[in-house]
Amino acid sequence: MNANFQAVKEVMLSRGSVKRYDTYEMPKEELDELLILAASAPSAWNIQHWRYLAFQSEEAKQRLLPIAYNQIQVTESSVVIAILGDVEANQGARLVYDEDLKQGEITQAVYDRTLGQIDGAYQNKQYARDAAFLNASLSAMQLMLAAKAKGFDTCAMGGFNSQSLVKEFNIPDRYVPVMLITIGKAAQPARPTSRLSLDKVVLETL
């Protein structure tokens, strides 16, 4: 078996939702490395819909705690990352495509056509919201796998008050909270969970 595949397989299968963490102060360089890897996820039109809000200080985590319904992993973990989705991600498209055009990766015609397609799609508010959640979730999964590969454990949390998070931390309207992810050194392993068999999840092979 290919060694790279085996290593990735082990990371994916060993990842679990850890709720209790040991004390560990994560250096900024380590956190930055994880977020850089998270931000390398794929996205529609490569407009990179994700934004991150990191809660690392005790004061910030205490403010977050009631918003996350007092789940203990918020305060025990090294850092909590709020994954946000950008419902106005089209506004950043030019940052990406201006550079592509400058480097000669695309032609002016492709540039104009692509930006027109993106702006057209974002006239639909439902599409913009759906795209924010979908693409930010790709980055969230990449963050959890990167953390596991580096020796950390994580827990993806949907149990929090989204409106309170926005209000308490003054999150601009263009960003919608998608999930919280705790990251740290496990004090207790994740609870074993079962998975549906392939015949239950593959509806049909066409």
N, C-alpha and C positions, 0 to 999 in steps of 0.2 A: 504494500500500500504506500502511496506517495506520502513522504514524511510531512510535507506542508499540510496536506489534507488531514492527516492524523492529528496534527497539532491543533488545527482549527476545530476539528470534530471534538476533541477533548475539552477545549474551551467552551464550546456550545453546549455540550452535554453536562458539564460540571457547573454551569451557571444556574443559580437558583435564587429565590427571593429571601434574602437574609433580613431578619428583623432586629437582631441584637448585635451590637458592635463593641469591640474593644476601643479604648481611647487611643487615637492616633491623629496627630496633627499633620495633615497632608501639606507638604511644601507647595508653593505656588507653581514651581516648575513642573511638578508631577501632575497637578490639576490641569495646567495649560496643555501638557502633552495629551492628556485624555480628551480634552475639548477639541484640540486640533484634529485628533483622529475621528471624533464624533462628527466634526464639521466636514469631513471628507466623504460623507454619505452622498448617495445619488439624490438628485432632485429634478422635478419637472423643469425643463428648459435650463437647468443648472442655475436657478435663481436663488437657491439656498434659503429656504423659508424659515429655518430655525434660528432662534435666539436663545441665549442661556442667561439665567439669573442664578448666581451661586450664593448659597447661604453657608458661611463657614464660621463666622464669629458666634460665640455663645449668645450674644445679645440678639443677633438676627435670627438664630434658630429658636430662641424663646418667643420671639414675635411670630414666627411661622407655626409654632407648635399648636395653638388653638385653631388655626386655620386648617391644619391637617388633622383635626379631631383628636389631638393629644396622643398621636401615635409615637411611641417611645423612640423609634428608629430616627426620628427627626433630630432629636437632641444627642443621641449616642453616636451617630455616624460622623465621619470626618467632614463631610460636606453634603449638602442637599442641592441638587440642580433642578431648578424649575425649567422645564422644556416649554418654550413658547413658540407659537406658530404665527407667521407674519401674513395677515390677510391683505396687505398691500405690498406683497413681495415683488410685484411688477415694477414698483418704484425703484428697486435696486437692480433691475435688469441691465440698465446701462453701465453700471459699475463693472459687470461681468463682460458684456459684449463690447464695450469701448476698448477694453484691453485686448480681447480677441481680434478686433479689427486692427488695432495698432500693431499687434504682433503678426498680422498677415494670416491668421488662422481662418478667417472668414472674409468674404467679399462684402462690399458695401450693399449689394443687392440682398445678400443673405442677412446682413445686419438689419436692414430696413424691414424685410419681410418678417423676420423673427420677432422683432420688437412690436411690429403691428399685430402679430398673432397673440403675443403675450398681453398687450394692452386690451385687445379685443376680448380675450377670455376673462380678464379681470373686471369687465363690465358686469359680469354675473356674480353677485355677492355670495350666492350659495357655493359656486365653484371656488371662489377665493377662500371661503372658510374651510371647505372640504380639502382643498389643496394644502392649506396651512397645517391641518391635522395630519394628513397623510404623510407629507414630506418631513415634518418635524418628528414624526414617529420613526421614520427611517433613521434619523440621526440619533434618536433616543436608544434604539436597539444597538446601534453601532457603539454608542458610549458604554453600554452595559457589557458588551463583548470585549471592548478595549480594556475596561476596568478589570474584568475577570482575567484576561491574558496577563495583566500586570500584577496580579496577585490580590486584587480587591474583590469585594462582593458588593452586590447592589440589591435594591428593591424598587421596582417601578410602582408608583402610588397614584391611583386615580381617586383615592378617598381624601379629598380636600375641597374647601369652599373656594371655587374659582373667583367669584365676585369679591370675596374678602381679600384674596391674594392680590387682585388688581388694585383694590382700594388701599390696602395697608402699605403696599410697596410702590405705589404710584406708577403702575405699568401703563404705558401709552395704549390708547384704544386700538391701535393697529396690531397689537400682539395679543393672541388668545392663549391662555394657559392650557397646555395639552396634558402634562403629567408632571409629577415630582419624582426624582430618582435619588435615593440615598446611596452613598458610596462610602465604604470603609473596610476595616479589618474585622472579619466575622468573629464574634464571641461565641455564637452558637451557629451550627450549620443550618442551612435552609431545610425546611420540612420536606421530606420526599414527596413527590407528586407523580401521579400516573399520567400517561398520555394516551389519547385515543389511538387505536390501531389505524394503519394506513387505509384499510378498506372502509373505515368510518369517515375519513376526512377527504379522500379522493372520490368525488362524486362520479366521475367517469373519465376514462382516457380515450380521447377521440383520435 
